[in-house]
Amino acid sequence: ESSLPPAIDPATAEIWRQVLTGEDPALPALRRRFRRIPSDPRCKLCAAPFRGPGKLVTRLLMHGPSSANPMLCSLCFGQLRDGPGGAELEISVLFADIRGSTGIAERTSAAQFRRLVQQFYRRAAKAIHQHDGIVDKFLGDGVMALFIPVVTGREHALRAIEAGEAVLRDVMDRELVSGGVRVGVGVHTGDAFVGTVGSDDRLDFTALGDTVNVAARLGSDAGAGE
């Protein structure tokens, strides 16, 4: 039995499915164009750049960061708000977490702990982006990322694993290691609901379901460097 939210009719779900799997060529073409313009961070959906020279172009095109959700551009957020929905499809999900972050926070000043976490965020996000993942959210001492066919292609499971390995390599930085930062990563592949959640002006684009929950548990269970 389908776990699609009852408010999403089959026709809307099919439109979303075509977009998210890349069968609708419009979004992949837009992402390719924006990817040629620097620089990160970018809109989760269309890849419009929010910094560097590109932000001037994207703001003129109404693709500047949304005030309601800074991980989406204004145009994509408006389209999600006006046409909410989603679809079930196979994706891969990655969670990366700092092991023993409570102990690190107790041993360091608040400012130093923030610097360590920010350094972890930057390195993890870069590794995820380089493997065509989408940083879904930052979770205090962790990162959740999605690998969706429209962005990553059919090899999303492999790309998610490669991203996890890259995260573990890239956080072996002198400053992070000396600060006691060690990271565990969990990756899982399966069917999930991908689309909009929330209400009114607080909508977000994310993934829900057991596949996400299993990835989170794997990330929590992974040991330092695992």
N, C-alpha and C positions, 0 to 999 in steps of 0.2 A: 504494500500500500504506500502511495506517495506521501512524503512528509512536507510537500509544498504547503505554505500557508494558504488557508482557504480563500483569502482575499485576492489571490493571484489567479486570474482565469487562465485556461490553457493557451489561448491565443497570445496573451501577454508573455507567459512563460516561454513560449516557443520563440518569440522575438528576442527575448533575453538570451535564450540558449544559443541562437544563431550568432548573436553579438559576442557572447563569452567564449564560444568555441572557435571564433574566427571565421565562421561560415559567411557572416556579413562582412564584406571587405572594408567598410567605411572606417571603423575604428583602427584596425591595423595600419591602414594607409595614413591616417592622421598621426598615429604614434610614430611611424617611420619618419614623417616630416619633422615632427617636434624633436625627435631624438638627434637630428642633425644640428640642433641649436643648443648651445650650452646654457645652463648647467643645472645639476641637482641642487636641491630637491625638486621633484616634479609631481604633477597631478597623478594620482593613482591610476586614473583611467586613460586620459589622452596623452600623458607624458609631457604636458606643457611645462617648460622650465620656469621655476620661481626665483632663480638667482642668476647673476651674471648678465651678459648682454641680452640673453633670451627673454628676460623678464620684461624688458621694455616692449618687445614685440608682442608677447602674449598678453600683456595688459591692454594694449591697443586692440587686440582681438577678443577682449573680454574673457581671457583665460588666466587672469591673475588669481592668486589664492583666495579661496572663499573665506569670509569672516566666520562662517558657521562651522566649517571644517577645513582647516588649513592644509589638509592632505589631499584636497580636491580643488580644482579650479572653479571659478564662479560659474562658468558655463556648464560644466559637467554637473556641478551640484544642483543648478537650476533644472537641468534636464532630469536628474534623478528625483528631485522633489516633485516635478510636474508629471513624471511617468514612473512612479515607484513600482518595484517588482523584483523579479529575479528568477532563477531557474536552478534545478539540480543538475550537476554535472561532475565528472571526475576531475579533481584537482589534487595538488600536493600542498601540504602545510608544514611550515617550519617554525619551531620555537627555539630560541636561544636565550639562556638565563645565566646570570652570574651566580656561581656557587658560593654559599656562605656570605651573602651580601650584608646580612645583619651584623655579623662579626666584623666585617670590614668597616661598616659605618661606626661601630663602637670604638674601633682603634684609630680612626682618622677624624679630622675636623669635617664639618658639614661641607665646607667649600672644597676640600680635597676629595671627599666622596663624590660630590657632584662632578668634579673634573674627571674622575675615573669612569663614572657612569656615562658621561658625555663622550669620552674617548671610545668606550665600548660601543655606544650607539653609532658613532660615525664609522667605525671599522666594520661593524656588523652590517649596517645599511649599505655601505659600499660593496661589500662582498655579495650581498643579496641582489643589488641592482646589476652588478656585473654578470650575474647569472639569470637575468631577466625575471627576477622575482619582484613582488610588490610588498613594500613594508606596510603591513596593515595597521599596526599600532606599536607604540612603545609602552611597556608594561612595568614601570617602576625600575626593576633591575633586569628586564628582559625585552625581547623583540618577537613579534609575531609576523610572519611573512606568508604570502600566498603565491603560488605558482599556478597560473590559470592559462589554459590553452591559447586564448586570444593574445596573450603577451609572451608566453614561454614556448608555445607550440606543443606538439604531441609528446615531446620528451620531457614533460614537466617533472616527472618523478626523478629522472636522472639529474636534471638541472637543480632540483631541490637538494638532492644528496650532495652534489658538487658544491652548492652554496654553503651547506652545513660544514663541509670539510674546509672551505675557504674561510668561514667565520673562525673556526678553531685555529687555523694557521695565523690569521691576521690579528687575533687578539693576543698572540704571544709577543707582545710589544714590551720593551724594557720597562716603560712607566707602568703599564698595567700589571705586569708580572711582579714588579717590586711593590706594587700596592696591594698584592694578594688577590688580584682578579683572575679567577679561572672560570671557564665557561663550559656548560653542557648543552648539547643540541639534540632535539628530537625532530624527526621527519616522518610524516605518514601520508599515504595516498589513499583516496577513496572518494565516494560520492559526498557532496556537501551542497547545501543551499548557498548560492552566491548571488548577492543582490543588495538591496537597500534594507536597512533596519532603522528604527527610530520613529520619530514623529515630527510633523511640521518642519521647522527650520533646523532640527537637530538630526537630520538624516545622515547616515553613514553608509559607505559601500564596504561590505565585509563578507565573511563566510561563517556559516553556522552548521552545527550538526556533530554527529559522533566522530567523524573524521578529524574535526578540529579538536575535539576533546581528547582523542587518543594521542594526537600530536603533542598536545599540552602535557599529558601524563608522561609521554616518552621524554619530553624535554625536562620535566621535573625529575624523572628517575635517572637521567644520564649523569654519570659522574664527571668530575672535572677533566676536561679534554676528551670526553667521549661523545 
